[in-house]
Amino acid sequence: MGVFIHEWARCEAQSRCSVGIDQFADWSSGSRRTAYNRLREFRESFPGVSTPSDLIVWPDGHPAPEAVERIDWTAALA
């Protein structure tokens, strides 16, 4: 699940904004079906959370490519 959230963050960073499942699926190297299955599994793991965007805390308050590796994953996933 952590990999999925990290990939979602990378997609947001490249887009420089929050993304939805369709934008993530287009960005991802996997199939659209795989992206939707991963989101379903995410929602099962985090009840009440719509997308990984709701968990990602960007260091400077907004998605940016240089910020992906500075995300405090411990705090974001707590």
Phi, psi and omega in degrees: 000324179299323179296317179300315180295319179295318177297320178299317179297318178297320177297314178298319181298317179291327179278340182063028176198168175295146181237162174253181185296323180294318178293320177297316181299320177295324181285323187293152178280347179275182179282163176299320179299317178298317180300315179293322177296319179295321178294320177300315178297321177300312182295329175291325180282330182234075182304136178085356178255125187286307181218166176302336178306328181289343181256341185281125177250106183282135183306320181256012177088355179211151180296134177205141183307320182286350183265346185304314183283352179262359179297135176275091186296328179298312181290321183293327182265358182290000000 
